[in-house]
Amino acid sequence: MVSFQLKYKIFGNKRSVVIDEALPLVALLILFVVLVGWTKVSEALERGNIIEDIQKQNDLVYAHEETVSYLKRLDDNGNNKIDFLSKNYNEKNYDAIRSDLESYFRPKFSHLEMWRIELYDSSGNDILKPPLRISDKSLTDPQLKSVILAASMSVPVMSTDSTHLIFKIYFGRLPK
């Protein structure tokens, strides 16, 4: 009988009634906090993806503009880079082409994680072996988060071997 009276006293206590009524409210508050936290995290991730997409588009425009700017440059004799490329391609002086590309593009792309420039003739022969990498880090494509073709441009050359050279500029990002 004593245990029944003790049980009745515990459950009959007014404090116990308040706690019993407050439990659903506490559970609701915890659920609300979790929901708000999840919403904030998903918004931050979405915002990060949007910023990354905008940066990719900016890089694509930048690569195209710099490639066009390079090809329009004139030397002291009034010859543009297309003439320079054509002359050195005919003479098979690929080191001069590589050196000129590196001296122009390295300062332009040095602030970026990884850029790679490839140059092919119309037959698909690789002119720059290995491809020119504009990066302080020696990274392979699988180590990067993404490798994207940023610009591809065909440049006419006056040669018996090829009708044009194809520039391909790629950029990659490190995983975060």
N, C-alpha and C positions, 0 to 999 in steps of 0.2 A: 504494500500500500504506500509505503514511503516513496518508492521509486515513481509511482504514478503521480503522487502529489508534486514531486520534484520536477517531473516532466511537464506537468501542468503549469507549474510556476515559470519554467523556462519559456515555454511557448506562449504563455499568457503575459509575458513581460512586454511592456509597451515599446521598449527599445527593439525587441525582436520584430515587432510588427513594422516599424519604420525601416529596418534593414531589409525585410522581405519586400516591402513596397518599393524601395530604392534600387534593388538589384536590376530590374528591367531598365530603369533609367541609366544606370551605370553601364550596362551592356550596350544600350543605344548610344551613349556618349563615346564608348570605345569604338564601336562600329563607325560612327561619324568621323572620328579622328583618323581611323585607318582609311576610310574612303577619301577624305580630304588629302591625306598624305599620298595615296595612290594617284589621285588626280594631279597633284603638283608634280610628282615624279614623271608621269606620262607626258605632261605639258612640257617639262624641261627636256625630255628626250626628243619630243617632236620639234621643239624649237631648235635643238642641236642639229637634228637632221635637216631642217630647213636652212640653217646657216651653212651647213656643209654643202648642200646642193647649190646655194648661191655662190659659195666660194669656188666650186667646180666650174660653174658657168663663167665666173670671172676669169678663172685660169684658162678656159677654152678661148675666150675672147683675147686675153693677153697673149697666148701662144700664137694665135693667128695674126694679131697686129704686129708682133715682133718679127714673125717670119716675113710678112710683107715689107716691113720696114727694112729688114736685112736685104731683101732682094732689090729694093729701090735705091740702096746706098750707091753713091758714085765714088770712084777713085779719083786720083789726081788728073788722069787723062780723060775723064768724063765717061768712063765705062762703068756700067752697073754690075752688080754681083752676078747677074745671069751671064754676062759676058765672061766674068772671072771663072765661074763654074764651068762654062762651056769650054773655055781655053784649057783649064787644068784637067778637065775630064778627058779631052782629046789627047792631052800629053800624058795621061795616066798618072798625074801628079796628085794622088789622093791625099798625101800628107799635107799638101798646101791647102786643100779644101778643108780637111779636118782642123788644121791649125786656125784657119780663118773663121770657121764656124765656132770653134771653142773661144777664140778671142772676142767674138761678138756676143755669143749667147751666155757664156759663163757669168759675166757681171749682171746680165739681165735676169737670169734664173737662179742665181746663187742663194737667194733668200728662201727658196722653195725646198721641200724635202727631197724630191728626186725628179729629175727630168732626163729623158733619153731622146737623142736625135738619131734617126736612121736615114740613110740616103741610098736609094736604089736607082738603077738605070731602067729603061723601058723593058729590058729583058728580065728584070727581077734580080740582077746581080747586085750584091751588097757592096756599096762603095766604101762605107766606113766599117771596117772590121777591126775590133769590135765596135758596137755602136758607141757614139759619143755620150757619155753620162755626165750630166751637169749636177754633181752632188759631191759633198765632202765625204759622204758615207758610201761604201761599196756594198750596195744592197742588191739582192736578186729579186726578181718579180714575186716569187712566192712569199718573201719576207714582208712585202708591202700589203697594206689593206686593200688597195685597188690600184690597178694600172689602167689608165684611160688614154685612148688616142685623142690628143688635144688638138692637133692640126695635121692635115694631110694636104700637100700642095704639089702640083705637077709644074715643073719648070722646063720650058723648051730649051734644047741645046742644039747647036749646029755641029753634028758629028755623024760619021758614017756608021758608028757602032750603036747609037741610040738616038731616039727622037726627043726624049725628055728625061729629066731626073725627077724622082719622086721623094719629097721630104715627108718624113713622118716624125712627129714630135709627140712623145708620151709623157705623162706625169703620173706619179704614184704617191701614195700617202702611207705613213707608218700607222700601224694599228694603235688605237688609243686605249 
